[in-house]
Amino acid sequence: MLTFKSIKSKIILFFIILGVSFSSGCSDGASIGDLNLFSISDDVQLGQQVVTEMRKDQQNYPVYNNQQATAYVQQIMDEIIQSPLVKYRNEFNYKITLINTETINAFALPGGYIHVYKGLLKYIDNEATLAAILAHEVAHAERRHATKRMTKAYGAQFLLGLLLGQNPSQIEEIAANLASGLGFLYNSREDEYEADEFSFKYLQATRWYPGAGKFFFEKIQGQQGSNSSLEELFSTHPLDQKRIDALDKLIQDAKLGNPSESNVFTTRYNDFKKTLN
């Protein structure tokens, strides 16, 4: 019979296969979408385990061993997480890993482990856009979207019983469902709206233009359906007009001035891209 330890390994495998972004406690009156039966320490432990498994899969997740590039991206994220809105900067391990493929995507594992594909770094046009994407992934980790979806998908009572070691006969069922490729761990549009909003708010405490996510939206929107390199991005981070409109409203309400080189940093970013190989 499968144990809780083995089902956690199934969950880890499922995260890796999808390559997607991944307080505690609940009240009787909360809706199930608000519940998260995983603790903060569970997030960190799960993230660590996923990283360990990913390092074994260098075919799909080859690490880009470019210390200069990694340090550049890490420095940006280190500033983002100083936002007073980032609650778990001390509990989570906000560490950047670069993946050496041309995929245009990024994802956050539980516990703050942020992975960025080299293809994304080469695709975007300025540093502020990268900061907006990193802040978006920090928001997925901070808002703990994946474990909330797991709670919702299986039901609070069932999952609580699983975490307490009850329902042993149903552990095999959940393992089979995970192995069959259920897609509920992909980011929902609601998750994306929330991550966009918090990305904007995080960047308000930094040197970067808070509305820089719009640069990315505008670029990929023009290529949606015509650029096969963007397929994984759209599957894990769905884009619709509502996301763009919501960001426009945030920019308008904040009365941001026009973006400039002093808060977008295009020249510096182009110099950085020349170091990528």
JOUR-V844621 format. One line per field, one symbol per residue. ss: DSSP state (h for helix, s for strand, l for the rest). phi: phi as a letter, one per 40 degrees, with the letter a starting at -180 (. if undefined). A space follows every 50 residues. Layout:
# JOUR-V844621
ss = ???
phi = ???
This chain:
# JOUR-V844621
ss = lllhhhhhhhhhhhhhhhllllllsllllllhhhlslllhhhhhhhhhhh hhhhhlllllllslllhhhhhhhhhhhhhhllllllllllllllsssssl lllllsssllllssssshhhhhhlllhhhhhhhhhhhhhhhhhlhhhhhh hhhhlhhhhhhhhllllhhhhhhhhhhhhlllllllllhhhhhhhhhhhh hhhlllllllllhhhhhhhhhllllllhhhhhhhhhllllhhhhhhhhhh hhhhllllllhhhhlhhhhhhhhllll
phi = .cbccccccccddcdcccgbcc.dhabccccccccacccdccdcccdccc ddccccbcccbccccbcccccccccccdcdccdccccbccccbcbcbcbc bcdcaaabcdggccbbcddcdcccbacccccccccccdcdcccfcccccc ccccgcccccccccgcfcccccccccccccgdccccccccccdcccccdd cccccbccccccdcdcdcccccbcgbbcccccdcccbdbbcccccccdcc ccccfccccadcbbgcccccccccccb
